[in-house]
Amino acid sequence: MSVNPVQLEMKNQIAVLYLSGDVTGETEIDLISNWEKIPIDNSPKIIVNLQKAEYINSAGIAALITLLNRVNDKNGSLVVSNLNDHFRKVIETVGLTDFIKVFNTEEDALAGI
């Protein structure tokens, strides 16, 4: 895993979280830390860009669900973009696509969130 596995960038009131390396339970700390940096009034819009992420395990799925719950508590939207085949298969298999919309590119996510 890289030194900074989660990077935050704001784009027109939309928070984009860039994940890199392995998405595991350790990622949750970085996800929540970055969540707390997002200026939240109500209905936050979050994109999780997985382009540089390589692998996800069950603890990483749990970290995404924790973030999803926090976003939902604020009546916000959480979507993911740039999934590789591994991420797409895992997210579909565990049924997260019922709760998180998937976009092929960040540009599509920015337009569709």
CORCORWO-V939510 format. One record per residue. N is the residue number from 1. PHI is phi in whole degrees, -180 to 180 (NA if undefined). Layout:
n:phi
N:PHI
N:PHI
This chain:
n:phi
1:NA
2:-75
3:-62
4:-117
5:-72
6:-131
7:-118
8:-111
9:-139
10:-93
11:-133
12:52
13:71
14:-113
15:-89
16:-111
17:-103
18:-97
19:-100
20:-136
21:73
22:-88
23:-98
24:-131
25:-59
26:-65
27:-67
28:-57
29:-59
30:-69
31:-62
32:-68
33:-60
34:-72
35:-56
36:-70
37:-87
38:-78
39:-70
40:-112
41:-96
42:-154
43:52
44:-65
45:-115
46:-126
47:-113
48:-103
49:-92
50:-105
51:-57
52:-99
53:-83
54:-111
55:-152
56:-138
57:-117
58:-63
59:-68
60:-68
61:-61
62:-60
63:-64
64:-65
65:-66
66:-59
67:-63
68:-58
69:-63
70:-65
71:-65
72:-63
73:-61
74:-102
75:58
76:-99
77:-127
78:-126
79:-131
80:-123
81:-141
82:59
83:-79
84:-81
85:-60
86:-61
87:-63
88:-60
89:-63
90:-64
91:-64
92:-69
93:-62
94:-85
95:83
96:-67
97:-68
98:-74
99:-120
100:-127
101:-76
102:-110
103:-119
104:-69
105:-130
106:-64
107:-61
108:-63
109:-65
110:-61
111:-77
112:-106
113:-79
